[in-house]
Amino acid sequence: MQEKDVLGQAFAMPLTNPAYPPGPYRFIDREYLIITYRTDPVRLRAVVPEPLELDERDPIVNYEFIRMPDSTGFGDYTETGQVIPVSFRGRKGGYSQCMFLNDEGPIAGGRELWGFPKKLANPTLRTEIDTLIGTLDYGPLRIATGTMGFKHRQADLTHAMALLKAPNFLLKIIPHVDGTPRICELVEYHLEDIVLKGVWTGPAALSLTPHALAPVAELPVLEVVSATHILADLTLGLGHVVHDYVRQSSGRSLHNREKSYAL
């Protein structure tokens, strides 16, 4: 294989049998259970990287269970994780703190393309009689359980659309071959071409269990604020870099060296 052929094919790994196809990635009947809760502000501050900013007055976390039965290139899978409301240069959005899912393609693609913090586990989202239930199992252990009364009340469509359209932020990390960070970037992406099919709310509860490798309970549930059930079609847009930690660090090092030479 010639070098030009390598570059022509090198959109994902492995080179001759990529773990996922090129986008765009369209999702049909994507279903969310989002349970919003208050947590410990000190612990929340410890996991959100600068230059993202928190609302210090209200330490909020969105715990999300997402069912994706029809996704272009990725198939049928479920994921779950914690998204923290943040702001970046005055724009409000969400920072994905951790994600767990049960499908190799979107784990590889999510990490390599955008920098989604994805790990392999076994989440579910289903309806049992009158209750919408989300769970997360890491190995044989139940790590998270979220429940909500099924479609008790219709919710505000405008608010849900604003939530889906808000910017999302990720910390993309790819190491060099010597283990040092080659890429360390804050990435912004948006959901696009959203068709909102329904939004509901109802009573909710959330339980998180400590686990060494799935530490969702490190942001403890102090008070459940609200719950939202969303059904939508949408496209996962590709991202762009809004902050480069490696370049910023190199710039500071160069500036410090120049100052020392001047002295």
Secondary structure, DSSP 8 states (H G I E B T S, - for coil): --HHHHHHHTTSSSTTS-SS--S-EEEEEEEEEEEEEE--HHHHHHHS-TT-B--TTS-EEEEEEEEEEEETTTEEEEEEEEEEEEEETTEEEEEEEEEEES-HHHHHHIIIII---EEE-EEEEEEETTEEEEEEEETTEEEEEEEEETT-EE--HHHHHHHHHS-EEEEEEEE-TTSSEEEEEEEEE-EEEEEEEEEEE--EEEEE---SSS-GGGS--SEEEEEEEEEEEEEE---EEEEEHHHHHHHHHHHHHHHHHH-
